[in-house]
Amino acid sequence: MSEDKDFLYDDSEAVKFIKNFLPEEIKSKFNDDDINYIIDLIYDFYDSKGFMDGGDDKYIEVNEDELISYVVKNALSDGVGKYEADDLSFVIQGELEYCDSI
């Protein structure tokens, strides 16, 4: 992600965007705090993979299954709860769509 996108990223706007992105049957499973927590884990994952190291703006391929596993594992170990992989996929896709929109 470029520095320009980092500057434009607004956590509260990201949460609103993701909530609007989620299908109706999933929206009730995630409150604002859940979505913020998941966003933090997404960026922790990116950082652990070296995606946040800067450098050139090359395209980065994210393994969604690996990312979902990372979120599920960390949510359990942090005592936040158990998220379903299928539901997390929508949150992750929403976050990616938000980044594409800014």
Order of alpha helices (4+ residues) and beta strands (2+ residues): alpha-alpha-alpha-alpha-alpha-alpha
